[in-house]
């Protein structure tokens, strides 16, 4: 009998320890006085998007499923077809839902992932476009940089951004915030092998241009083509050898004597914006 009590007491202490090890809840998460259930921080593969542009773009995207919509001030105007109503919560509750330091601007949405887009989908879409531009990232793994590149890709009408699955992060709230809504407009396509993907795109008529600080060829010398791939490597290492070999042309930004210094002084998202402008200006006018 006493052994049973000891086992029960030990199990109780174990439960208490496990409960105390959990991330602490703010008191407002557990309130019942407003008649709302506590909002989950995570929900399976769902993510929290935050920030005015990221949330507004998600609301405008018919392919995006929204499960929760919250705000601290005035709500973002949503389509009448939006299946959820925005809930007003206080700032403390909002900050409890999101990563520490998230700049949410008073708006957040719990969303499901977008449908998967394959490289074949980009090729099919290119077939219906007079000009087609795609960005390929070789081991670029910073969410902020990828988000900023998505934003530039949207500005210049790129069909998609391709990343290697095992070297790239999942879409997160911080990536979507950096993309300023472009996550909803430019698909992030995950592939197993960058080199094989480049060969597939070349077989479909794309010209592949890799950015490299050591080449003598300026990006302004890129031949005019209505199907272009811009290939960018990680900051520091740049393009891997096999990726370099798979490119039709390696080009630099700026003059030869300053090109290496310029490319090395720009982070990859800034280099992408400069190169996208240069390549898009080389595409035949329709």
Phi, psi and omega in degrees: 000312180293326177296322178297319180295321180296318178297318180296317179296319180296318179296321179297316179297324178297319178296318180297319179296317181296321180292323181287339179284344180291157177300135183294142175267146169285153182301326183293338179293335187255004182293141174247002188286346180259001176073024180243149172282150175301139180277134182287145173287319178230151177217082182064233180272003179288154179229158173267121168267148180212157184103148185304306186292317182297316181288317180298319180294322178296321179294331181274350185268113182291345179273353183264124176268124182251126182260327179219147178220122184228154178210158178252338180242241175275138181288155173285135181294123182250160176295147176301340181279350180299124189284351181237150175265142179288133180260133176275125178230167179273169185298324180297317178296318180300313183293334177289334181279333193250165178299153179303133178081004181298128179272090190269344180056023176085012182220138176207153179218131174271119189231158171272156177299153176287158176303146180290135176247131181258165180298329177295330177292322178294319179296319179295319179293325178298330180294341180257003183247143177293319177233143181224136182224129180228143178253135175241129181249121182261097178065027169281121189233007179272122183302323180295317179295317180297319177299315179295323177293320176301320180297314178294321179300321178295319180300320184263013172073027179294146181283335181182167174239125183257133177229157175278130190304314186277356179243010183232144180286160172289162175294130180232173177298322180292323177295315179296324178295317178294329180283345177053046178097347184289340176302330181277346187248332182241115182293140172263108188260123182260129180234161180280321187225119183294315184297315178297324178294319177297319178296321178297317179292322178295321177297335179271008175097011179274145173261126186256124181242120179259142180269125184212131185283345187265353182280159178269355186264126179280152179297336177292345179270002178298129180297145178296132181207143181268002175226104187239141172243128173256122183248125181235140177261176179291154176298136182094278183294330183072207181287141173288159187302313182294327177292317177302314182296333182278348181281144175291327184209140173252130184228163178241166173257130176086185180289156184304315184290337179249351186300315181295317179295320181294312182296321180288338180275342178268140170284169190296330181288323176292318177299322179297318181297316179296314182292322178297319177298314182297316182291319181295328178287343179270350181288143179302140178283141180254000000 
